[in-house]
Amino acid sequence: MRPNPPLVRYGLLAAPIVFIAVFLIGPLAVMFAWGFWERVGFSVRPAFTLEHYAAFLDGARLFVLERGLVVAISVTVISLLIAYPIAYFLAIRVKREVARAVLLLFTVPFLVNYVIRNFALAYLLSRSGPINRALIDIGLVDKAVDWLLFSDFAVFTGLIASYMPFMIYPLWLSLAGIDRRLVEASWMLGAPPIATFLKITLPLSMPGVFAAAIFGFVGAFGESAVPIILGGVGYQLMGNTITSALDVLDYPLAAAMSSVVVAMMLVLLAAWYMVFDIRSFLGKITRWKFRP
């Protein structure tokens, strides 16, 4: 007896839904609930209290939240300024086979352990590292530069190196899906390249820009290893602040902070979903759902 096609179809659809519910939504729901529970010794017990949210939004942790937002937004903007020209060149200026090969090369660093990559970057930026030695050898400085490591510069460099490659892919998808006939028609009508880019290419690639911004912001805002390895002791962002709470077994406080971070991410995703048609991100022409 042949299986019923609708049952097979529903079964295939149900499998990923069940997986997401069990391994994503379920843990997030537990985390959200724990933010309201009470800490009792080394454990927690069910309750409903806002003291952990109050502790998070008052004092030094609120400063960490503000600093984390500034750092994440700054890293996202800088990464977009680097990733967009790369994605544009790969999508518009080179053959598709070459673009795919280059995109594959961007995945090579991720074959190396994340922590090892950051320690390698710390060595490059250290006082005795090759960058400082090169600066001394060519005569730009007389002695090793201190601010390359354990500084905002080092943290920004680590965050950009970690998440900028991820941003290239949605940008490339969006740019590669633009109908080139629109751009060519603009050129035939005498529009200069910069005007064509600002009026056609950039607006049509905005779904990819927004998706790339989400990739960069989410990664930078929740990062924990880069501030510790490249920022040094005392450099706090949201990720290692949450880790610090877990280290002292303050699970409700860690859950409260994590809930705020997740809520901010969901707001970004909801904004992207409401503004852009998902088909535009998959290579179709952008269709704005909200028009002036």
C-alpha positions in Angstrom: 0.0 0.0 0.0 1.5 3.4 -1.0 1.7 6.0 1.7 -0.8 8.9 1.6 1.0 11.9 0.1 -0.6 14.5 2.4 0.5 12.5 5.4 4.1 12.3 4.1 4.0 16.0 3.4 2.7 16.8 6.9 5.3 14.5 8.4 8.1 16.2 6.6 6.9 19.6 7.7 6.3 18.4 11.3 9.9 17.1 11.8 11.7 20.6 11.7 8.8 22.2 13.6 9.2 19.6 16.4 13.0 20.0 16.4 12.8 23.8 16.7 10.2 23.5 19.5 12.2 21.0 21.5 15.7 22.3 21.0 15.1 26.1 20.5 11.8 27.3 21.8 11.8 25.0 24.8 15.2 26.1 26.2 14.3 29.7 25.5 11.0 29.4 27.4 12.9 27.8 30.4 15.5 30.6 30.3 12.7 33.2 30.3 11.0 31.6 33.2 14.2 31.3 35.2 14.6 35.1 35.0 11.7 35.4 37.4 12.7 32.6 39.8 14.5 32.9 43.1 18.0 31.8 43.8 18.3 29.5 46.7 21.9 28.5 47.5 23.3 26.9 44.5 19.9 26.2 43.0 16.7 28.0 42.0 13.1 27.6 42.9 9.9 28.7 41.1 8.7 32.2 42.0 7.8 35.5 40.3 10.2 38.2 41.2 11.6 41.1 39.2 14.7 41.6 41.4 17.0 40.0 38.8 15.8 42.4 36.0 16.1 45.3 38.5 19.7 44.2 39.3 20.4 44.0 35.6 19.0 47.4 34.7 20.6 49.2 37.6 24.3 50.1 38.2 27.2 48.6 36.3 25.3 46.0 34.3 23.2 48.8 32.7 26.4 50.5 31.7 27.6 47.2 30.1 24.3 47.0 28.2 24.8 50.5 26.9 28.4 49.9 26.0 27.5 46.6 24.3 24.9 48.3 22.2 27.4 51.0 21.1 30.1 48.4 20.3 27.7 46.1 18.4 26.2 49.0 16.4 29.7 50.4 15.6 31.0 47.0 14.6 28.0 46.3 12.4 28.3 49.6 10.6 32.1 49.1 10.0 31.6 45.5 8.9 28.9 46.6 6.4 31.2 49.2 4.9 33.8 46.4 4.4 31.4 43.6 3.4 29.2 45.5 0.9 32.0 46.4 -1.6 33.3 42.8 -1.4 29.8 41.4 -2.0 29.1 43.9 -4.8 32.3 43.0 -6.6 31.6 39.3 -6.3 28.0 39.7 -7.4 28.4 42.2 -10.2 32.0 42.3 -11.4 33.2 38.7 -11.6 32.0 35.5 -13.1 29.7 33.4 -10.9 32.2 30.5 -10.8 34.9 32.9 -9.5 32.5 34.4 -7.0 31.6 31.0 -5.6 35.3 30.1 -5.2 36.0 33.3 -3.3 32.9 32.8 -1.1 34.2 29.3 -0.3 37.5 30.8 0.7 35.7 33.0 3.3 34.7 29.9 5.1 38.3 28.6 5.5 39.0 30.6 8.8 36.0 28.9 10.4 37.6 25.5 10.0 39.9 26.6 12.8 38.6 26.6 16.4 37.1 30.0 17.3 39.1 30.4 20.5 42.4 29.5 18.7 41.7 32.1 16.0 41.3 34.8 18.7 44.5 33.8 20.5 46.3 33.9 17.1 44.9 37.4 16.6 46.1 38.3 20.1 49.6 37.2 19.2 49.6 39.3 16.0 48.6 42.4 18.0 50.9 41.8 21.0 53.9 43.9 21.8 56.2 41.2 20.5 54.0 40.2 17.6 54.7 40.6 13.9 52.7 43.7 13.4 54.6 45.6 16.1 57.9 44.3 14.7 57.0 45.4 11.2 56.1 48.9 12.4 59.5 49.1 14.1 61.4 47.7 11.1 59.9 50.2 8.7 60.5 53.1 11.1 56.9 54.2 11.8 57.4 53.8 15.5 60.5 53.6 17.8 59.0 51.1 20.2 56.2 48.6 20.5 52.7 50.1 20.3 50.6 49.3 23.4 47.1 50.0 22.2 47.0 47.3 19.6 46.1 44.7 22.2 43.8 44.8 25.3 42.0 47.8 23.9 38.9 48.9 22.1 40.9 48.6 18.8 41.7 44.9 19.5 38.1 44.1 20.5 36.7 45.8 17.4 39.2 44.1 15.2 38.3 40.7 16.7 34.6 41.3 16.3 34.9 42.5 12.7 37.2 39.6 11.8 34.7 37.1 13.4 31.4 38.3 11.9 32.1 40.4 8.8 32.6 37.2 6.6 29.1 36.1 7.7 27.7 39.4 6.4 29.1 38.9 2.9 26.7 36.0 2.1 23.3 37.7 2.5 24.7 40.8 0.8 25.9 38.7 -2.1 22.6 36.8 -2.3 20.6 40.0 -2.5 23.0 41.7 -5.0 23.2 38.7 -7.2 19.4 38.5 -7.5 19.0 42.1 -8.9 17.8 42.1 -12.5 20.8 43.5 -14.4 18.5 44.8 -17.1 17.3 47.5 -14.7 20.9 48.7 -14.2 21.7 48.5 -17.9 18.5 50.4 -18.8 19.6 53.1 -16.3 23.0 53.4 -18.0 21.4 53.5 -21.4 19.2 56.4 -20.3 22.4 58.3 -19.4 22.3 58.0 -15.6 25.8 58.2 -14.1 27.0 55.0 -12.2 26.7 56.6 -8.8 23.1 57.6 -9.4 22.3 54.1 -10.7 23.8 52.6 -7.6 21.9 55.0 -5.2 18.6 54.7 -6.9 18.5 51.1 -8.1 21.2 48.8 -6.7 21.3 50.0 -3.1 17.5 50.1 -2.6 17.1 46.6 -4.2 19.8 45.2 -2.0 18.4 46.5 1.2 16.9 43.1 2.3 20.5 41.7 2.2 21.8 44.8 4.0 19.3 44.4 6.8 19.9 40.7 7.1 23.7 41.2 7.1 23.2 43.9 9.8 21.3 41.3 11.9 24.1 38.8 11.5 26.7 41.3 12.6 24.8 42.9 15.4 23.6 39.6 17.0 27.1 38.2 16.9 28.8 41.3 18.3 26.2 42.0 20.9 26.3 38.5 22.4 30.1 37.9 22.0 31.9 36.5 25.1 35.3 35.2 24.0 36.6 38.3 22.1 36.3 40.7 25.0 38.1 38.3 27.3 41.0 37.4 25.0 41.5 40.7 23.1 40.0 43.2 25.6 41.8 41.8 28.7 40.6 41.5 32.3 37.7 43.9 33.1 36.6 44.5 29.5 32.9 43.7 29.8 30.3 43.2 27.0 27.0 41.4 27.3 28.3 37.9 26.5 31.0 37.7 29.1 28.8 39.5 31.7 26.3 36.7 31.3 29.1 34.2 31.5 30.3 35.9 34.8 26.9 35.4 36.3 26.9 31.7 35.3 30.3 31.3 36.9 28.9 32.3 40.3 25.9 30.1 39.7 23.5 33.1 39.6 21.3 31.4 37.0 18.2 33.7 37.4 20.3 36.8 36.8 22.0 35.2 33.8 18.6 34.2 32.5 17.2 37.7 33.0 20.1 39.3 31.1 19.8 36.7 28.3 16.1 37.3 28.0 16.7 41.0 27.4 19.3 40.2 24.8 17.1 37.7 23.0 14.1 40.1 23.1 16.2 42.7 21.3 17.2 40.1 18.7 13.6 39.2 18.1 12.6 42.8 17.6 15.2 43.1 14.9 14.0 39.9 13.2 10.4 41.0 13.4 11.3 44.4 11.8 13.1 42.6 9.0 10.1 40.3 8.4 7.6 43.2 8.5 9.5 45.5 6.1 10.8 43.1 3.5 9.3 40.3 1.5 11.3 37.1 2.2 11.4 36.4 -1.5 13.5 39.5 -2.1 16.2 38.1 0.1 16.2 34.9 -1.9 17.1 36.7 -5.1 13.9 38.3 -6.2 13.2 42.0 -6.7 12.6 43.9 -3.4 8.9 44.4 -2.6 8.4 46.9 0.1 5.4 46.1 2.3 5.2 49.6 3.6 5.2 52.4 1.1 5.2 56.2 1.8 
